Amino acid sequence: MGSSMPSKVTVGWREWASLPELDIEAIKVKVDTGARTSALHAFQVESFQRDDQEWVRFSIHPIQGQDQVRHCEAPVLDRRVVTDSGGHKEERPVILTDIELGGRRWPIEITLTDRENMIFRMLLGRTAMGEIVVDPTASFLLGGNKEQP
């Protein structure tokens, strides 16, 4: 690796991240090298047209176990059939938005799906991992639990 290349950030298997374009300051992310695409828990997902482009409006609970709701809108980049870990196929809208992790910010593709019964509101998949290296034995290398006051 050349000296002009910035080193990658080492992250644990779970981390706190933010999605600034969606006004989500803190969301617990499972860094999942087994998943190709990133996924975000969304409900009340609704498509609409804006400037001859498909957009999606959706709500999320960024922090598990808290009632705080964020209402978001984003242009739909694509629609893809995704097979979840249980083998179920589902067509999901795909959005492009920035993630902030470890002092870095870069755009990632995220599918929107109902993860209400999942421990993590967001999975970070392989296609979004260009800026990071994963230490599977570590957790929260970039900072502590933001759920604590």
N, C-alpha and C positions, 0 to 999 in steps of 0.2 A: 504494500500500500504506500503510495507516494506521500511525501510530507505535505503536499497541497490538499490532500483529501482530509476533510474533517473526520475525526474518529467518531464511531457510532456510540450511542448512549447504551449502556448496559441496563436492562430492566429485569425485574423479576417476573414470575408467572402471573402476577396480578399487580396492578399499579393504579394510581389516581391520574386521570387525564382531564383535559377540558376540551370542549368543542365550541370555540369562541364565536363562530358564525351562527351557531344555534343558541347562543346565550346560555350555554351549559358550563358553569364554572368548575364543577367537580363531578366526575362520574367514575365509578369503580370499573376497571376494565380487566377482563381475563385475557391475557396474552396467549393466544391459542395457535400454535404452529401447526396444529392438525386441521385448522379451518383455512380455506383458501380466501374467503371474503369476510370482511368485517360485518358485524350485525349490531343493530341498535334496537333496544326495546321501544316499540311505538304502539300506541293505540289510537282509536278514532282517526285512522288513516283515511284520507279523502283526497282524490285527485281533482284538479281543476285546471282550467286553461288561463294562461297569462301571456300576453304578447305572442300568440300563436305557438306557445310551448306548453307541454304538460308540466304542471307543478304538483306538489303534494303538500298537504297540511296534515300535521299529526301532533299528538301530545305524548309527553313522556314523564315518567317519575324518575328524575336523575338519581336520587338516593333511595336505595332499597329501604322499605319500612317507614319512609316518610311520605306525607301527603302532598309535598310540594309538586306542582305540575308545571311543566314548561310547554308552551304552545309554539310550534315551529313551522316554518314554511321553507321549501327548497325546490329548485327545479329538478325534475326527474331526468337523470342521465341515461337510464336504461331500465329495462325490466328483465329480470333473470329468474329462471327456475333454479331454486336452491334445494339441495337435499340436506336436511338437518341430521343431527347425530343419531336420531331415532330412525332414520331412513325415510322420513316423510318428505315428499316433494311439495314445494310451495312457490308460486310466482310472487316475487317481491319487487317493489320499487327500489331502485338504486339511486342514491344521491352522492354528490361530491362535496365534501366539506373539510375544513382544516381541523387537524388535531394538534393539541399542544401537549408535549410529553418531554420531560427532562430538559426543559429550556429550549426545545426545538419546536418548530411549527411547520407542518407540511400537509398537503391535501391528500385525502384518502377517500376511496369509495366505500360506502356503507349501505347494506341492505336494511330495510325497515321490516320488523317482524314483531309478533307478540312474544316477549320473553318474560311475561308476568310471573311464571312459575320457576324461572331460572334464578340462580344465585346472583349472577352478574347481569347488569343492565346492558352491557356491551361486551362483544367479543372483538378483539383485534386480530384479524386474519393475516396470513402470510403476505398477501399483496400490499399490505400497508406497513410492512416491517422494514422498509429500505433504510430507515434512519437508526434502527435499533439492533441490538444483540440481546438474546434472551438467556438469562441464567435461571434454569428451571428449578433450582433449589432455593431461590430467594423470593421474597415478597416485599413490595413497597420500598424498593431501593431508592426511589425518587422523592419519598416523603411519607409522612405518617397518615393516620386515619383522619380525614377531613370531616368525618361524621361527628367527631368529638367537639364540643364547644370550646 
